[in-house]
């Protein structure tokens, strides 16, 4: 169970992934972009910032 929680924390909690995503969106602005995520938590966090 601990390994599962640690894996989820790595997958969902890294600010680096959000920073890279923001950089990619900025590079390709104003193109339309589809972002697929496993859960809603990262997408809600990202949308609050942009």
C-alpha positions in Angstrom: 0.0 0.0 0.0 2.8 2.4 0.8 4.4 1.9 -2.7 1.0 2.6 -4.3 0.7 5.9 -2.4 4.3 6.9 -3.3 3.7 6.1 -6.9 0.6 8.3 -6.9 2.4 11.1 -5.2 5.1 11.0 -7.9 2.6 10.8 -10.7 0.2 13.5 -9.5 2.3 15.8 -7.3 5.2 17.1 -9.4 5.2 20.8 -10.2 7.8 20.1 -12.9 5.2 18.4 -15.1 2.8 21.3 -14.8 5.7 23.7 -15.6 6.6 21.7 -18.7 2.9 21.6 -19.8 2.6 25.4 -19.3 5.8 25.9 -21.4 4.4 23.6 -24.2 1.1 25.5 -24.2 2.9 28.8 -24.4 5.0 27.6 -27.3 2.0 26.5 -29.3 -0.3 29.3 -28.5 -3.0 30.0 -30.0 -3.3 26.4 -31.3 -6.0 24.2 -29.8 -4.7 21.6 -27.5 -6.1 18.4 -26.0 -4.6 17.4 -22.7 -5.4 13.9 -21.4 -4.9 13.2 -17.6 -5.6 10.2 -15.5 -7.5 12.1 -12.8 -9.2 15.5 -12.4 -7.0 16.7 -9.5 -4.0 17.8 -11.7 -6.3 19.3 -14.3 -8.2 21.4 -11.7 -4.9 22.6 -10.2 -3.6 23.5 -13.7 -6.8 25.3 -14.7 -6.8 27.4 -11.6 -3.3 28.8 -12.6 -4.2 29.5 -16.3 
